[in-house]
Amino acid sequence: MCCCTETISKIIVIGTNIIFLIIGIALIIPGILMLTDIDLLSENIKPLLEQISFNGVNLGNISGNLPIVFIFFGVAILFIATLGLIGACCKIKTLLVIYAIIVIILTVAEVVILVFFFVLRSHLDSTIKNEFASQLTSKYTQDLLDKSDTVSSSFNYMFMEAECCGVNAVTSTTNDFDNSPWRSGAGSGKKIPKGCCKGVTEATYTTYSNPACTDTATSGTYWPSGCYDVIMSTFGTILNSMGYICLVAVLIQICIIVFTFLLCCSYMTSVV
């Protein structure tokens, strides 16, 4: 009976830690991709993200630190899983006990994070959307890439780099820019800024002219997606994925804790 318990526990501990290794890699890869290949992390757009906060934390800090958090937790999980695999395969009871304690601490931390995540996630969308709209209607003043006006230039860079326009999708000449200082000032007579137009680049921005896009917002000449949807398709998907990965990890860790202690009991006579 003891031998059977040991065998089953060992198989489960090794199997779950292999899954744990996969989860670690699943966190590291998007972290690396976010550091190297996400337009919304562009230095040209960060000044705008830093103006938008959620529960006292600005989006610029989140966007800058999220990839590092992914990589850190991914590496930590790889280390912990390796610790468990060595302890189980080599029958090292002391290592298994240390491993189980670390997993317990990690599980408690993840449960707290999950509760916090699911409580706040439902409020995240509307809060960020309202913040973006507020920045556009109160601080968007010019259709230039002049970085002395950080909010306006950040919006224009975001329109170009993220291939979007406004906060909400632009579907007609009536849009988010109507109530902005730009429309009542330098953009009088315009419908959307040049950054929204297809084909404009940083190099051609100053001389770019396409009245069909900027003056009449003709369909097909500009990016129809709202920047809020583009942002949330990036950050929202990532946050949701992280939440579900964390939930799966907690369930796996509970299983690991139970069978690790069963395995330790079966190794009572092992040399450590």
C-alpha positions as a Python dict, from the first residue, in 0.01 Angstrom:
ca = {
    (1, 'M'): (0, 0, 0),
    (2, 'C'): (283, 239, 93),
    (3, 'C'): (465, 154, -230),
    (4, 'C'): (150, 218, -430),
    (5, 'T'): (96, 555, -259),
    (6, 'E'): (458, 651, -325),
    (7, 'T'): (435, 560, -693),
    (8, 'I'): (106, 744, -751),
    (9, 'S'): (223, 1051, -559),
    (10, 'K'): (553, 1058, -746),
    (11, 'I'): (382, 1034, -1085),
    (12, 'I'): (138, 1311, -996),
    (13, 'V'): (407, 1541, -853),
    (14, 'I'): (629, 1491, -1158),
    (15, 'G'): (336, 1529, -1399),
    (16, 'T'): (200, 1844, -1240),
    (17, 'N'): (545, 2000, -1228),
    (18, 'I'): (590, 1934, -1598),
    (19, 'I'): (262, 2125, -1650),
    (20, 'F'): (401, 2389, -1415),
    (21, 'L'): (708, 2418, -1637),
    (22, 'I'): (482, 2475, -1937),
    (23, 'I'): (293, 2747, -1747),
    (24, 'G'): (624, 2915, -1664),
    (25, 'I'): (720, 2918, -2031),
    (26, 'A'): (367, 3040, -2118),
    (27, 'L'): (429, 3345, -1898),
    (28, 'I'): (785, 3415, -2017),
    (29, 'I'): (707, 3414, -2391),
    (30, 'P'): (437, 3687, -2388),
    (31, 'G'): (656, 3888, -2148),
    (32, 'I'): (941, 3884, -2399),
    (33, 'L'): (705, 3961, -2689),
    (34, 'M'): (558, 4255, -2497),
    (35, 'L'): (907, 4397, -2438),
    (36, 'T'): (1005, 4370, -2803),
    (37, 'D'): (694, 4396, -3020),
    (38, 'I'): (403, 4596, -2880),
    (39, 'D'): (343, 4940, -3033),
    (40, 'L'): (154, 5061, -2727),
    (41, 'L'): (478, 5040, -2530),
    (42, 'S'): (641, 5294, -2764),
    (43, 'E'): (818, 5578, -2586),
    (44, 'N'): (615, 5815, -2804),
    (45, 'I'): (289, 5690, -2649),
    (46, 'K'): (392, 5638, -2286),
    (47, 'P'): (341, 6006, -2188),
    (48, 'L'): (-30, 5962, -2266),
    (49, 'L'): (-55, 5630, -2083),
    (50, 'E'): (103, 5795, -1779),
    (51, 'Q'): (-189, 6040, -1769),
    (52, 'I'): (-439, 5756, -1737),
    (53, 'S'): (-473, 5589, -1399),
    (54, 'F'): (-669, 5304, -1248),
    (55, 'N'): (-699, 5284, -869),
    (56, 'G'): (-399, 5513, -833),
    (57, 'V'): (-176, 5319, -1075),
    (58, 'N'): (-113, 5481, -1413),
    (59, 'L'): (-133, 5281, -1733),
    (60, 'G'): (217, 5383, -1832),
    (61, 'N'): (365, 5207, -1530),
    (62, 'I'): (145, 4903, -1594),
    (63, 'S'): (248, 4883, -1959),
    (64, 'G'): (614, 4923, -1869),
    (65, 'N'): (620, 4678, -1581),
    (66, 'L'): (375, 4411, -1702),
    (67, 'P'): (629, 4237, -1930),
    (68, 'I'): (881, 4227, -1644),
    (69, 'V'): (616, 4081, -1410),
    (70, 'F'): (537, 3809, -1665),
    (71, 'I'): (904, 3720, -1709),
    (72, 'F'): (975, 3728, -1335),
    (73, 'F'): (686, 3499, -1246),
    (74, 'G'): (765, 3272, -1540),
    (75, 'V'): (1126, 3230, -1429),
    (76, 'A'): (1017, 3182, -1065),
    (77, 'I'): (772, 2908, -1168),
    (78, 'L'): (1040, 2735, -1377),
    (79, 'F'): (1275, 2739, -1077),
    (80, 'I'): (1009, 2608, -837),
    (81, 'A'): (899, 2335, -1079),
    (82, 'T'): (1260, 2226, -1131),
    (83, 'L'): (1304, 2212, -754),
    (84, 'G'): (1001, 1986, -724),
    (85, 'L'): (1111, 1760, -1009),
    (86, 'I'): (1458, 1712, -860),
    (87, 'G'): (1312, 1641, -515),
    (88, 'A'): (1062, 1388, -649),
    (89, 'C'): (1294, 1211, -894),
    (90, 'C'): (1591, 1193, -655),
    (91, 'K'): (1381, 1118, -345),
    (92, 'I'): (1520, 1416, -151),
    (93, 'K'): (1271, 1470, 132),
    (94, 'T'): (1424, 1798, 258),
    (95, 'L'): (1409, 1949, -89),
    (96, 'L'): (1047, 1841, -124),
    (97, 'V'): (953, 2002, 208),
    (98, 'I'): (1119, 2330, 106),
    (99, 'Y'): (946, 2304, -229),
    (100, 'A'): (604, 2243, -69),
    (101, 'I'): (645, 2544, 163),
    (102, 'I'): (735, 2769, -132),
    (103, 'V'): (434, 2642, -327),
    (104, 'I'): (203, 2706, -29),
    (105, 'I'): (326, 3066, -1),
    (106, 'L'): (293, 3114, -377),
    (107, 'T'): (-60, 2968, -375),
    (108, 'V'): (-177, 3200, -98),
    (109, 'A'): (-31, 3499, -285),
    (110, 'E'): (-199, 3393, -609),
    (111, 'V'): (-538, 3349, -438),
    (112, 'V'): (-514, 3707, -307),
    (113, 'I'): (-417, 3831, -655),
    (114, 'L'): (-704, 3639, -815),
    (115, 'V'): (-962, 3783, -577),
    (116, 'F'): (-825, 4133, -640),
    (117, 'F'): (-815, 4068, -1017),
    (118, 'F'): (-1171, 3942, -1060),
    (119, 'V'): (-1315, 4215, -836),
    (120, 'L'): (-1143, 4495, -1027),
    (121, 'R'): (-1143, 4351, -1380),
    (122, 'S'): (-1513, 4429, -1434),
    (123, 'H'): (-1447, 4796, -1351),
    (124, 'L'): (-1129, 4823, -1556),
    (125, 'D'): (-1280, 4869, -1903),
    (126, 'S'): (-1513, 5158, -1831),
    (127, 'T'): (-1257, 5336, -1611),
    (128, 'I'): (-981, 5332, -1872),
    (129, 'K'): (-1222, 5423, -2153),
    (130, 'N'): (-1352, 5723, -1959),
    (131, 'E'): (-996, 5829, -1876),
    (132, 'F'): (-891, 5815, -2241),
    (133, 'A'): (-1200, 6007, -2352),
    (134, 'S'): (-1136, 6269, -2086),
    (135, 'Q'): (-776, 6319, -2202),
    (136, 'L'): (-888, 6355, -2564),
    (137, 'T'): (-1171, 6600, -2498),
    (138, 'S'): (-973, 6815, -2255),
    (139, 'K'): (-609, 6802, -2369),
    (140, 'Y'): (-595, 6714, -2739),
    (141, 'T'): (-505, 7053, -2890),
    (142, 'Q'): (-294, 6998, -3202),
    (143, 'D'): (-246, 6765, -3496),
    (144, 'L'): (133, 6765, -3470),
    (145, 'L'): (413, 6542, -3345),
    (146, 'D'): (550, 6824, -3131),
    (147, 'K'): (653, 6651, -2809),
    (148, 'S'): (626, 6973, -2613),
    (149, 'D'): (253, 6894, -2612),
    (150, 'T'): (292, 6542, -2472),
    (151, 'V'): (-76, 6442, -2473),
    (152, 'S'): (-152, 6558, -2827),
    (153, 'S'): (167, 6412, -2978),
    (154, 'S'): (114, 6085, -2790),
    (155, 'F'): (-237, 6055, -2928),
    (156, 'N'): (-109, 6122, -3281),
    (157, 'Y'): (168, 5863, -3245),
    (158, 'M'): (-84, 5615, -3109),
    (159, 'F'): (-318, 5672, -3404),
    (160, 'M'): (-32, 5595, -3644),
    (161, 'E'): (142, 5312, -3461),
    (162, 'A'): (-166, 5130, -3329),
    (163, 'E'): (-364, 5198, -3650),
    (164, 'C'): (-667, 5340, -3472),
    (165, 'C'): (-858, 5667, -3449),
    (166, 'G'): (-1018, 5839, -3151),
    (167, 'V'): (-1121, 5656, -2837),
    (168, 'N'): (-1437, 5507, -2985),
    (169, 'A'): (-1453, 5382, -3342),
    (170, 'V'): (-1493, 5662, -3598),
    (171, 'T'): (-1798, 5578, -3808),
    (172, 'S'): (-1895, 5923, -3937),
    (173, 'T'): (-1799, 6289, -3931),
    (174, 'T'): (-1946, 6306, -3582),
    (175, 'N'): (-1687, 6153, -3352),
    (176, 'D'): (-1477, 6187, -3036),
    (177, 'F'): (-1287, 6488, -3171),
    (178, 'D'): (-1601, 6708, -3180),
    (179, 'N'): (-1557, 6830, -2823),
    (180, 'S'): (-1177, 6850, -2823),
    (181, 'P'): (-986, 7181, -2802),
    (182, 'W'): (-831, 7092, -3139),
    (183, 'R'): (-1166, 7103, -3323),
    (184, 'S'): (-1252, 7440, -3174),
    (185, 'G'): (-904, 7574, -3248),
    (186, 'A'): (-634, 7462, -3493),
    (187, 'G'): (-850, 7181, -3629),
    (188, 'S'): (-1151, 7395, -3715),
    (189, 'G'): (-1306, 7255, -4033),
    (190, 'K'): (-1138, 6919, -3991),
    (191, 'K'): (-1310, 6595, -3887),
    (192, 'I'): (-1015, 6378, -3783),
    (193, 'P'): (-638, 6439, -3747),
    (194, 'K'): (-371, 6322, -3993),
    (195, 'G'): (-254, 6049, -3755),
    (196, 'C'): (-575, 5859, -3827),
    (197, 'C'): (-513, 5851, -4201),
    (198, 'K'): (-385, 5539, -4373),
    (199, 'G'): (-40, 5592, -4523),
    (200, 'V'): (82, 5875, -4302),
    (201, 'T'): (420, 5819, -4131),
    (202, 'E'): (634, 6012, -3888),
    (203, 'A'): (858, 6120, -4177),
    (204, 'T'): (568, 6252, -4389),
    (205, 'Y'): (349, 6383, -4108),
    (206, 'T'): (434, 6753, -4146),
    (207, 'T'): (366, 6767, -4521),
    (208, 'Y'): (94, 6500, -4542),
    (209, 'S'): (-235, 6612, -4695),
    (210, 'N'): (-546, 6405, -4766),
    (211, 'P'): (-868, 6611, -4743),
    (212, 'A'): (-1079, 6300, -4807),
    (213, 'C'): (-947, 6168, -4478),
    (214, 'T'): (-904, 6472, -4255),
    (215, 'D'): (-1182, 6697, -4390),
    (216, 'T'): (-1463, 6455, -4476),
    (217, 'A'): (-1361, 6131, -4298),
    (218, 'T'): (-1430, 5927, -4611),
    (219, 'S'): (-1456, 5556, -4536),
    (220, 'G'): (-1145, 5363, -4634),
    (221, 'T'): (-906, 5656, -4595),
    (222, 'Y'): (-859, 5624, -4217),
    (223, 'W'): (-827, 5355, -3948),
    (224, 'P'): (-1185, 5275, -3838),
    (225, 'S'): (-1104, 5106, -3505),
    (226, 'G'): (-1119, 5306, -3184),
    (227, 'C'): (-795, 5316, -2986),
    (228, 'Y'): (-972, 5191, -2675),
    (229, 'D'): (-1064, 4866, -2851),
    (230, 'V'): (-709, 4828, -2983),
    (231, 'I'): (-561, 4887, -2639),
    (232, 'M'): (-797, 4650, -2466),
    (233, 'S'): (-746, 4386, -2732),
    (234, 'T'): (-381, 4396, -2626),
    (235, 'F'): (-389, 4459, -2251),
    (236, 'G'): (-736, 4313, -2188),
    (237, 'T'): (-651, 3984, -2357),
    (238, 'I'): (-318, 3969, -2177),
    (239, 'L'): (-478, 4042, -1839),
    (240, 'N'): (-752, 3784, -1897),
    (241, 'S'): (-496, 3525, -2003),
    (242, 'M'): (-286, 3599, -1697),
    (243, 'G'): (-590, 3563, -1473),
    (244, 'Y'): (-686, 3225, -1617),
    (245, 'I'): (-326, 3102, -1611),
    (246, 'C'): (-307, 3205, -1247),
    (247, 'L'): (-633, 3021, -1170),
    (248, 'V'): (-507, 2702, -1338),
    (249, 'A'): (-178, 2739, -1153),
    (250, 'V'): (-358, 2761, -816),
    (251, 'L'): (-554, 2442, -885),
    (252, 'I'): (-238, 2261, -993),
    (253, 'Q'): (-49, 2388, -689),
    (254, 'I'): (-315, 2262, -448),
    (255, 'C'): (-278, 1919, -608),
    (256, 'I'): (101, 1950, -587),
    (257, 'I'): (94, 2039, -217),
    (258, 'V'): (-122, 1739, -124),
    (259, 'F'): (79, 1484, -317),
    (260, 'T'): (416, 1635, -225),
    (261, 'F'): (341, 1578, 143),
    (262, 'L'): (220, 1226, 67),
    (263, 'L'): (546, 1167, -117),
    (264, 'C'): (746, 1307, 174),
    (265, 'C'): (572, 1065, 409),
    (266, 'S'): (671, 777, 183),
    (267, 'Y'): (1034, 897, 184),
    (268, 'M'): (1064, 892, 561),
    (269, 'T'): (1348, 648, 544),
    (270, 'S'): (1526, 821, 255),
    (271, 'V'): (1874, 964, 303),
    (272, 'V'): (1872, 1344, 272),
}
